Amino acid sequence: MPAPERRLRRRGAALVLALWLALLLGVAGIAVVRLAATGAGEARVEVDLAAARAAAEGGVWAAAHQLAAMGREQRPPLHGLDLRIGAAMVAVRAEDEDGRPDLNAAPEPLLAALFRLAGLPAEAATDSALRLVAWREASEPGGQRHRLRLVSELDAVPGVPPGLAEAVRDLATTHTGRAAPAPEAAPAALRDLLAPQGAPMRPGLRTPQRAGTASSGRRQVWRILAEARQGAVTARIAAVLDLTPGDGMPGRVLEWQAFAR
């Protein structure tokens, strides 16, 4: 083959190789840019999530400080506020925990009505209420009576159907020790159940009653729900606090659950 033709073919092969290298570098560059963008997006979400969680926690303590600054008699049964913490918008709702039946103290008829409201058939609701009361009255090895620390422990009571704890999670408590809930502080789903006959409850309405009666809320244990949104992220905290001040804090934590999406 003549030398000029060999040189031409070598140049052609070099050109094809250069084109392939350019193509590969271009694809690699696009991949790097996309990965960098994805990483930046994930980092942004993580930053927003951390900020939203901090803002939700701040909302819980802001409500706790507001309630603690009021005299107990001045605290409303329901309390809400909206605030901005950093770049996050926070909505907070506080409810007097005395508005919920205490699974450790409520009598069998109230428990049965609560379980029916949660979806159990009447017979199963009555049976579950009786089993819970019998379990409460039995003694542990140390001589103390059984007690639920959290509503989620209800499913561990012998004979109680699985899933009942989840069904009553937002309707019941284990922190007040009171046999009679305070109707004016009851969640919306419980108002008809707890209202006196012929006196439907309205949110935040205090029912006329004698001072010191068992149906009057103490405004001491509070369920505080905070939701914070920043960017595309929402963080929620559900807490139960006893507003007995101590150690420089407005109260102590009885329950604390955090959620995010």
MARKE-682715 format. One record per residue (C-alpha): x, z, y; residue number from 0. Coordinates in Angstrom, 1 decimal. Last residue first. Example, Ala and Ser with C-alpha at 12.3 -4.5 7.8 and 13.67 -1.06 7.14 Angstrom:
+--------+--------+--------+-----+
:   east :     up :  north : num :
+--------+--------+--------+-----+
:   13.7 :    7.1 :   -1.1 :   1 :
:   12.3 :    7.8 :   -4.5 :   0 :
+--------+--------+--------+-----+
end
This chain:
+--------+--------+--------+-----+
:   east :     up :  north : num :
+--------+--------+--------+-----+
:  -42.5 :   55.2 :   13.2 : 260 :
:  -41.6 :   58.9 :   13.4 : 259 :
:  -42.8 :   62.2 :   12.0 : 258 :
:  -41.7 :   65.8 :   12.6 : 257 :
:  -43.2 :   69.0 :   11.0 : 256 :
:  -42.7 :   72.5 :   12.3 : 255 :
:  -44.6 :   75.6 :   11.0 : 254 :
:  -44.4 :   79.3 :   12.0 : 253 :
:  -42.0 :   78.9 :   14.9 : 252 :
:  -41.5 :   81.9 :   17.2 : 251 :
:  -42.6 :   82.5 :   20.7 : 250 :
:  -41.9 :   81.9 :   24.4 : 249 :
:  -38.1 :   82.1 :   23.7 : 248 :
:  -35.7 :   84.5 :   25.5 : 247 :
:  -35.0 :   86.4 :   22.3 : 246 :
:  -38.7 :   87.3 :   22.1 : 245 :
:  -42.1 :   86.3 :   23.3 : 244 :
:  -45.2 :   86.6 :   21.0 : 243 :
:  -46.6 :   83.1 :   21.2 : 242 :
:  -46.8 :   82.5 :   17.5 : 241 :
:  -46.2 :   78.8 :   17.1 : 240 :
:  -47.6 :   76.2 :   14.8 : 239 :
:  -46.0 :   72.8 :   15.2 : 238 :
:  -46.9 :   69.1 :   14.7 : 237 :
:  -44.2 :   66.8 :   16.1 : 236 :
:  -44.7 :   63.1 :   16.6 : 235 :
:  -42.2 :   60.3 :   17.4 : 234 :
:  -43.2 :   56.8 :   18.5 : 233 :
:  -40.7 :   53.9 :   18.7 : 232 :
:  -41.2 :   50.5 :   20.3 : 231 :
:  -39.6 :   51.5 :   23.6 : 230 :
:  -40.1 :   55.2 :   24.0 : 229 :
:  -43.2 :   57.0 :   22.9 : 228 :
:  -43.7 :   60.7 :   22.5 : 227 :
:  -46.5 :   62.5 :   20.6 : 226 :
:  -46.8 :   66.3 :   20.7 : 225 :
:  -49.2 :   68.4 :   18.6 : 224 :
:  -49.3 :   72.2 :   19.2 : 223 :
:  -51.1 :   74.6 :   16.9 : 222 :
:  -51.2 :   78.0 :   18.6 : 221 :
:  -51.2 :   81.6 :   17.5 : 220 :
:  -51.9 :   84.2 :   20.2 : 219 :
:  -55.1 :   83.0 :   21.9 : 218 :
:  -56.9 :   86.0 :   20.4 : 217 :
:  -60.1 :   83.9 :   19.6 : 216 :
:  -63.4 :   85.8 :   19.8 : 215 :
:  -65.4 :   85.6 :   16.5 : 214 :
:  -64.2 :   89.1 :   15.4 : 213 :
:  -65.9 :   90.8 :   18.3 : 212 :
:  -63.7 :   92.6 :   20.8 : 211 :
:  -65.7 :   91.8 :   23.9 : 210 :
:  -69.3 :   91.0 :   23.1 : 209 :
:  -70.2 :   87.3 :   22.8 : 208 :
:  -71.2 :   84.3 :   24.9 : 207 :
:  -69.6 :   81.2 :   23.3 : 206 :
:  -66.5 :   79.8 :   25.1 : 205 :
:  -66.8 :   76.0 :   25.6 : 204 :
:  -63.5 :   74.2 :   25.2 : 203 :
:  -65.0 :   71.4 :   23.1 : 202 :
:  -68.8 :   71.6 :   22.9 : 201 :
:  -70.4 :   73.6 :   20.2 : 200 :
:  -73.9 :   73.2 :   18.9 : 199 :
:  -76.1 :   76.3 :   19.4 : 198 :
:  -79.2 :   76.1 :   17.2 : 197 :
:  -77.6 :   78.1 :   14.4 : 196 :
:  -74.3 :   79.6 :   15.5 : 195 :
:  -71.4 :   77.0 :   15.5 : 194 :
:  -68.9 :   77.3 :   12.7 : 193 :
:  -69.9 :   74.3 :   10.5 : 192 :
:  -71.0 :   72.2 :   13.5 : 191 :
:  -67.7 :   72.8 :   15.2 : 190 :
:  -65.5 :   72.2 :   12.2 : 189 :
:  -64.7 :   68.4 :   12.5 : 188 :
:  -64.2 :   68.8 :   16.3 : 187 :
:  -61.4 :   71.4 :   15.7 : 186 :
:  -62.5 :   75.0 :   16.3 : 185 :
:  -61.5 :   76.9 :   19.4 : 184 :
:  -65.0 :   77.8 :   20.6 : 183 :
:  -66.0 :   78.8 :   17.1 : 182 :
:  -63.3 :   81.5 :   16.7 : 181 :
:  -62.7 :   81.8 :   13.0 : 180 :
:  -64.1 :   84.8 :   11.0 : 179 :
:  -62.0 :   86.3 :    8.1 : 178 :
:  -58.8 :   86.6 :   10.3 : 177 :
:  -55.3 :   86.7 :    8.9 : 176 :
:  -54.2 :   84.2 :   11.6 : 175 :
:  -51.4 :   82.3 :    9.9 : 174 :
:  -52.7 :   80.6 :    6.8 : 173 :
:  -54.6 :   77.8 :    8.5 : 172 :
:  -57.5 :   75.3 :    7.8 : 171 :
:  -58.9 :   72.1 :    9.1 : 170 :
:  -55.9 :   69.8 :    9.6 : 169 :
:  -54.5 :   70.4 :    6.0 : 168 :
:  -58.0 :   70.6 :    4.4 : 167 :
:  -57.8 :   67.3 :    2.5 : 166 :
:  -54.1 :   67.6 :    1.9 : 165 :
:  -54.6 :   71.0 :    0.3 : 164 :
:  -57.5 :   69.7 :   -1.8 : 163 :
:  -55.3 :   67.0 :   -3.3 : 162 :
:  -55.1 :   68.4 :   -6.8 : 161 :
:  -58.2 :   70.4 :   -7.8 : 160 :
:  -57.9 :   74.2 :   -7.6 : 159 :
:  -58.0 :   75.8 :  -11.0 : 158 :
:  -54.8 :   77.9 :  -10.6 : 157 :
:  -53.6 :   78.0 :   -7.0 : 156 :
:  -50.7 :   75.6 :   -6.6 : 155 :
:  -52.8 :   73.1 :   -4.7 : 154 :
:  -53.3 :   75.6 :   -1.9 : 153 :
:  -49.5 :   75.7 :   -1.2 : 152 :
:  -49.9 :   72.9 :    1.4 : 151 :
:  -51.9 :   75.3 :    3.6 : 150 :
:  -48.7 :   77.3 :    4.1 : 149 :
:  -47.6 :   80.8 :    3.3 : 148 :
:  -50.4 :   81.4 :    0.9 : 147 :
:  -50.8 :   85.0 :   -0.1 : 146 :
:  -51.1 :   86.8 :   -3.4 : 145 :
:  -51.7 :   90.6 :   -3.2 : 144 :
:  -48.7 :   92.9 :   -3.2 : 143 :
:  -47.9 :   95.1 :   -6.2 : 142 :
:  -44.4 :   93.8 :   -6.7 : 141 :
:  -45.5 :   91.8 :   -9.8 : 140 :
:  -48.1 :   90.0 :   -7.7 : 139 :
:  -51.6 :   91.4 :   -7.4 : 138 :
:  -54.9 :   89.6 :   -7.9 : 137 :
:  -57.2 :   89.6 :   -4.9 : 136 :
:  -55.9 :   86.3 :   -3.5 : 135 :
:  -56.3 :   84.6 :   -6.9 : 134 :
:  -59.9 :   85.7 :   -7.2 : 133 :
:  -60.6 :   84.4 :   -3.7 : 132 :
:  -59.0 :   81.1 :   -4.5 : 131 :
:  -60.9 :   80.7 :   -7.8 : 130 :
:  -64.2 :   81.5 :   -6.1 : 129 :
:  -63.6 :   78.9 :   -3.4 : 128 :
:  -62.6 :   76.3 :   -6.0 : 127 :
:  -65.8 :   76.9 :   -8.0 : 126 :
:  -67.9 :   76.7 :   -4.8 : 125 :
:  -66.3 :   73.4 :   -3.8 : 124 :
:  -66.6 :   72.0 :   -7.3 : 123 :
:  -70.3 :   72.8 :   -7.4 : 122 :
:  -70.9 :   71.4 :   -4.0 : 121 :
:  -69.0 :   68.2 :   -4.5 : 120 :
:  -65.6 :   68.2 :   -2.8 : 119 :
:  -65.1 :   66.0 :    0.3 : 118 :
:  -63.3 :   68.2 :    2.9 : 117 :
:  -66.6 :   69.3 :    4.3 : 116 :
:  -67.5 :   70.6 :    0.8 : 115 :
:  -64.1 :   72.5 :    0.8 : 114 :
:  -64.9 :   74.1 :    4.2 : 113 :
:  -68.4 :   75.1 :    3.0 : 112 :
:  -66.9 :   76.7 :   -0.1 : 111 :
:  -64.3 :   78.5 :    1.9 : 110 :
:  -67.0 :   79.9 :    4.3 : 109 :
:  -69.1 :   81.1 :    1.4 : 108 :
:  -66.0 :   82.7 :   -0.4 : 107 :
:  -64.9 :   84.8 :    2.6 : 106 :
:  -62.0 :   83.7 :    4.8 : 105 :
:  -58.8 :   85.9 :    4.6 : 104 :
:  -55.9 :   84.1 :    3.0 : 103 :
:  -57.3 :   80.6 :    3.5 : 102 :
:  -57.6 :   81.3 :    7.3 : 101 :
:  -60.5 :   79.3 :    8.7 : 100 :
:  -59.5 :   77.4 :   11.8 :  99 :
:  -60.5 :   78.2 :   15.4 :  98 :
:  -58.0 :   81.1 :   15.5 :  97 :
:  -55.2 :   78.5 :   15.6 :  96 :
:  -55.9 :   78.0 :   19.4 :  95 :
:  -55.3 :   74.3 :   20.0 :  94 :
:  -52.5 :   72.6 :   22.0 :  93 :
:  -52.4 :   68.9 :   22.7 :  92 :
:  -49.4 :   67.1 :   24.1 :  91 :
:  -48.9 :   63.5 :   25.2 :  90 :
:  -45.3 :   62.4 :   26.0 :  89 :
:  -44.1 :   59.3 :   27.8 :  88 :
:  -40.4 :   58.7 :   27.2 :  87 :
:  -37.9 :   57.4 :   29.7 :  86 :
:  -36.5 :   60.9 :   30.4 :  85 :
:  -39.4 :   63.3 :   29.7 :  84 :
:  -42.6 :   62.1 :   31.2 :  83 :
:  -45.7 :   64.3 :   31.0 :  82 :
:  -49.2 :   64.5 :   29.7 :  81 :
:  -50.9 :   67.8 :   29.1 :  80 :
:  -53.5 :   69.4 :   26.9 :  79 :
:  -55.0 :   72.9 :   26.3 :  78 :
:  -57.8 :   74.0 :   24.0 :  77 :
:  -59.0 :   77.5 :   23.6 :  76 :
:  -58.2 :   78.2 :   27.3 :  75 :
:  -55.6 :   80.8 :   28.0 :  74 :
:  -56.7 :   83.1 :   30.8 :  73 :
:  -57.4 :   86.1 :   28.5 :  72 :
:  -53.9 :   85.9 :   27.0 :  71 :
:  -52.3 :   85.9 :   30.5 :  70 :
:  -50.7 :   82.6 :   31.3 :  69 :
:  -47.0 :   82.1 :   31.3 :  68 :
:  -47.0 :   81.9 :   27.5 :  67 :
:  -49.4 :   79.0 :   27.6 :  66 :
:  -47.2 :   77.0 :   30.0 :  65 :
:  -44.1 :   77.9 :   28.0 :  64 :
:  -45.6 :   76.7 :   24.8 :  63 :
:  -46.9 :   73.5 :   26.3 :  62 :
:  -43.3 :   72.7 :   27.6 :  61 :
:  -41.9 :   73.7 :   24.2 :  60 :
:  -44.0 :   71.2 :   22.3 :  59 :
:  -43.4 :   68.5 :   24.9 :  58 :
:  -39.6 :   69.0 :   24.7 :  57 :
:  -39.8 :   68.5 :   20.9 :  56 :
:  -41.7 :   65.3 :   21.6 :  55 :
:  -39.0 :   64.2 :   24.1 :  54 :
:  -36.2 :   65.0 :   21.7 :  53 :
:  -37.9 :   62.9 :   19.0 :  52 :
:  -38.5 :   60.1 :   21.4 :  51 :
:  -34.9 :   60.1 :   22.6 :  50 :
:  -33.5 :   60.0 :   19.0 :  49 :
:  -35.9 :   57.2 :   18.1 :  48 :
:  -35.1 :   55.2 :   21.2 :  47 :
:  -31.3 :   55.5 :   20.4 :  46 :
:  -31.9 :   54.5 :   16.8 :  45 :
:  -34.1 :   51.6 :   17.8 :  44 :
:  -31.4 :   50.4 :   20.3 :  43 :
:  -28.7 :   50.6 :   17.5 :  42 :
:  -30.9 :   48.5 :   15.2 :  41 :
:  -31.3 :   45.9 :   17.9 :  40 :
:  -27.6 :   45.9 :   18.7 :  39 :
:  -26.8 :   45.5 :   15.0 :  38 :
:  -29.3 :   42.6 :   14.7 :  37 :
:  -27.7 :   40.9 :   17.8 :  36 :
:  -24.2 :   41.4 :   16.3 :  35 :
:  -25.4 :   40.0 :   13.0 :  34 :
:  -26.9 :   37.0 :   14.7 :  33 :
:  -23.8 :   36.4 :   16.8 :  32 :
:  -21.5 :   36.7 :   13.7 :  31 :
:  -23.7 :   34.4 :   11.7 :  30 :
:  -23.7 :   31.8 :   14.5 :  29 :
:  -19.9 :   32.0 :   14.6 :  28 :
:  -19.6 :   31.6 :   10.9 :  27 :
:  -21.8 :   28.5 :   11.0 :  26 :
:  -19.7 :   27.1 :   13.8 :  25 :
:  -16.4 :   27.9 :   12.0 :  24 :
:  -17.7 :   26.2 :    8.9 :  23 :
:  -18.7 :   23.1 :   10.9 :  22 :
:  -15.4 :   22.9 :   12.8 :  21 :
:  -13.5 :   23.3 :    9.5 :  20 :
:  -15.6 :   20.5 :    7.9 :  19 :
:  -14.9 :   18.2 :   11.0 :  18 :
:  -11.2 :   19.0 :   10.8 :  17 :
:  -11.1 :   18.1 :    7.1 :  16 :
:  -12.9 :   14.8 :    7.8 :  15 :
:  -10.4 :   14.0 :   10.6 :  14 :
:   -7.4 :   14.9 :    8.4 :  13 :
:   -8.8 :   12.6 :    5.7 :  12 :
:   -9.2 :    9.7 :    8.3 :  11 :
:   -5.7 :   10.3 :    9.7 :  10 :
:   -4.2 :   10.2 :    6.2 :   9 :
:   -6.1 :    6.9 :    5.5 :   8 :
:   -4.7 :    5.4 :    8.7 :   7 :
:   -1.2 :    6.4 :    7.8 :   6 :
:   -1.5 :    4.9 :    4.4 :   5 :
:   -2.8 :    1.6 :    6.0 :   4 :
:    0.2 :    1.4 :    8.4 :   3 :
:    2.7 :    2.0 :    5.5 :   2 :
:    1.4 :   -0.9 :    3.4 :   1 :
:    0.0 :    0.0 :    0.0 :   0 :
+--------+--------+--------+-----+
end
